């Protein structure tokens, strides 16, 4: 996908989020388009792409956990694990849900 189309799709998704008064479905579409745009701009192995993917997955898990009864959410989201920073080859530090530091 050309980068310009990816940027246009991201802008359109953002407009839909605003026009829908921040509807969850529109926001999820925007997150997907933002990931695609980041991927198109810097590539799938770039630190920013990996960080964005990790962040989006964590946000999705938290969102699902928030919709569950309290006891069930604790067993579903990896209770007891603490985030530990991970450094990539370029020195960028990103969060991780690993129980042990890298």
C-alpha angles and dihedrals in degrees: 000000000000114000092238092058090048090053092046091051090050092051091048091049090051090052090052090052091053094042091050092051090249098309112189093234092051091046091052089051089051091052090052092049091047090053092048091049093049089048092050093048102046107009135250097282097049117116093240092052092049092045092049091049091049092047093048092050092049092049090049091051091049091049091052091046091052089057094053128082109271099254093046093050092056092056093045103050102053099266115208096030115121123204115252125190120248124200122213125211091269092055097253111145118217132176123257134188092223115136091218127050118251 
